[in-house]
Amino acid sequence: DILSETIPRKSYFLGLDFSTQQLKAVVVDEKLEVLHEAAVNFDRNLPEYRTSGGVKKNGSTVTAPTVMWVKALDLLMDQLKITGLDFQDISAISGSGQQHGSVYWRKGVQNLLPTLDPTKFLFLQLANCFSIQDSPVWMDSSTHSYCETMEKKLGGPQRLADLTGSRAYERFTGHQIAKIVSEKAELYFNTERISLVSSFACSVFLGCYSPIDWSDASGMNLFDITLKDWDSQCLHMCAPDLKEKLGEPVATHTCLGPISNYFVERYSFDPSCQVVVFTGDNPASLAGMCLEPGDVAISLGTSDTVFLWLSGKPTPSLEGHVFCNPVDPEAYMALLCFKNGSLTRERIRDVFAHRSWDEFDALLACTPPGNHGHIGMYYDEQEITPKIQGTFRFNAFDQKVNTFEEAATEVRALVEGQLLAKRVHAEQLGFNIGESCRVFVTGGASNNRSILQILADVFNADVFTQDTANSSCLGSAYRAAHGLALKESGTFIPFNEFMANRRPNFTLLCRPRVEAAKLYDSMAARYATLESSILTHQ
Ligand SMILES: O=C(CO)[C@@H](O)[C@H](O)CF
C-alpha cells in the first residue's frame, strides 16, 4: 500500500560479542547510533554451569562449557525480543569472540546445522554436537611443552613470530589442538570441524560452518599473516588433517550470505539479512574505536593494553602480537599487554605520595620532563612485555642505583618508565610515531590529567578519549554495516571512509609540549638499551 511504499525500510545492524564473562549485543540504526543493548552474564544468568568469571579453572587448564555459550544466545535473543526490536529491520549482523578459544564440532553436525528446529531452543539441539564439551580459552597456560616444540621445529621464536605474528603462546589455538590430539586423540578424530569462538558463533547464525577470518586466525600460531593462509608446517606439527577441519580462512570484511532459516522462522529475521564473518574481540574493538593508520589506543587498567594500527610491513617481535587488520586487508594491527598497570601505580602512590592521587600529581608537576635523566622500571609482577620481574633504577649516566633521593623522582620515573615502555615496544613492532599519530586512551588512569600529559609528551601526540565500553560489540555492528555496503556496492570502500561521518565522538584531552618531544626521543632510545641489558643479564 502507499504507506509502506513511502516509509523507507529501516536498516539496522546487530553486533554481538561472545567475551569471557558475558555475551553482549548492540543494535545500531542507519546512523550507527545505539538503539538497543542486551547482555547475558554467564556466572549470574547461567549458574547451572558453575563458572567463575565465565570459565572453569583446573590448575593451568582453563575452559568454558561450549553449550553455555549457546544457551546464553537463547537468553540473549529473548532479551532482544523484549526490547520490542523488530528483527525484520536488521539488514546485517556480525560479531566477535574471545580470541584463541576453540570449539570442536563432532562428526555429522554438518547436516544438522542447516535444519535446526525453529520451535526449539538452540541449546537443546546443539547440546550433543560437540566432541569436546569444555572449550579451552585464552586464560589457559597448560600447553608450554607444545609451544617449545613448535618454536624449536620452526627455527626459534623470532622465526615463528615473523611467520604467524607471534612467538608461541600457551593460549594460542594451535597448541591447544596439539594438546587434545596428544591427550584425547579419539575425541580429535571424532571432530568434523574446529572453530574459534568467533567462527563458532558465526556458524550458529549462518546455519553452516563459518570460515575463520584472517584477524582471529592470526591468534593461533597456525596462520601465515603475509600469505593469508594456513602454514602447512605449523598445521602438520599440531595435528593430522587439520586443514580440512579448519576450512579456508577469509578476509575479515567478508559477507558470508543470508542468516539461517532458524532465525528467520523463530525470530522473524528478514531472509535477506546478511551475516558478515565474525572476528576476535580485540580486532573488533579496534574497529569499534575506529582506529586509523598512525593511531594508538591505550587502555590503562589493572593491566595496560596497547592497540596499534600498523601500516606497511610489520616487524613482529618476541613481545606482543601482530594480527591481520580486521578492516583493511592490506594492513595489520598489534596488541601489547603490560601486566604491571594500575596496581603498580597505586603502590608507588601509597609509598611515595601518602596514598593520595593529588599528592602524586603534585609530585609529577614539580619534576621536569625527562626527570633529570633518571629512568625506572617497576615490574612488581612478572611482566609480559618483556619477561622481567623486579624494580630497576638508573641515574642520568645509565648507572644502576638502588634508590632515588626524592619521592618526586620516583613517581615521575614510574609514569615515564611505563609510558616509555609502551612507546619502545610499539616502535619495535613497526609502529612509527609520526605527525599523524593520535593516542586514544581509556581505563581508570585515563582520568588522571598529569599522567595523560606525560603520555602526550612521550608519544609527541594529541591524546583523546572516547567511550569504548562496548567497543567489541559496536565494532561488530560497524563491521556488519561495512560488510553489507561492500557486498551491495561490489567495490572495496575503506572502513575509515565508510565510518567518516558516523564514528563515535572523541574528546581532545592533552596536547604534547614541544620541548618535551625531542627529549623523549633520546630517552626512549636509552630506555630500550637499558631494558635489553636487563634481559641479557637475567
Ligand atoms: O588473549 C587475549 C588477546 O591475545 C585476550 O585479550 C582475549 O582476546 C580476551 F578475550
The ligand as a MOL file (V3000), in Angstrom:
LIG
                    3D

  0  0  0     0  0            999 V3000
M  V30 BEGIN CTAB
M  V30 COUNTS 10 9 0 0 0
M  V30 BEGIN ATOM
M  V30 1 O 44.2700 -13.2410 24.8770 0
M  V30 2 C 43.8580 -12.1620 24.5630 0
M  V30 3 C 44.4540 -11.3820 23.4390 0
M  V30 4 O 45.6150 -12.0470 22.9300 0
M  V30 5 C 42.6780 -11.6080 25.3060 0
M  V30 6 O 42.5670 -10.2120 25.0920 0
M  V30 7 C 41.3980 -12.2890 24.8400 0
M  V30 8 O 41.1370 -11.9360 23.4850 0
M  V30 9 C 40.2520 -11.8380 25.7230 0
M  V30 10 F 39.1180 -12.4520 25.3800 0
M  V30 END ATOM
M  V30 BEGIN BOND
M  V30 1 2 1 2
M  V30 2 1 2 3
M  V30 3 1 2 5
M  V30 4 1 3 4
M  V30 5 1 5 6
M  V30 6 1 5 7
M  V30 7 1 7 8
M  V30 8 1 7 9
M  V30 9 1 9 10
M  V30 END BOND
M  V30 END CTAB
M  END
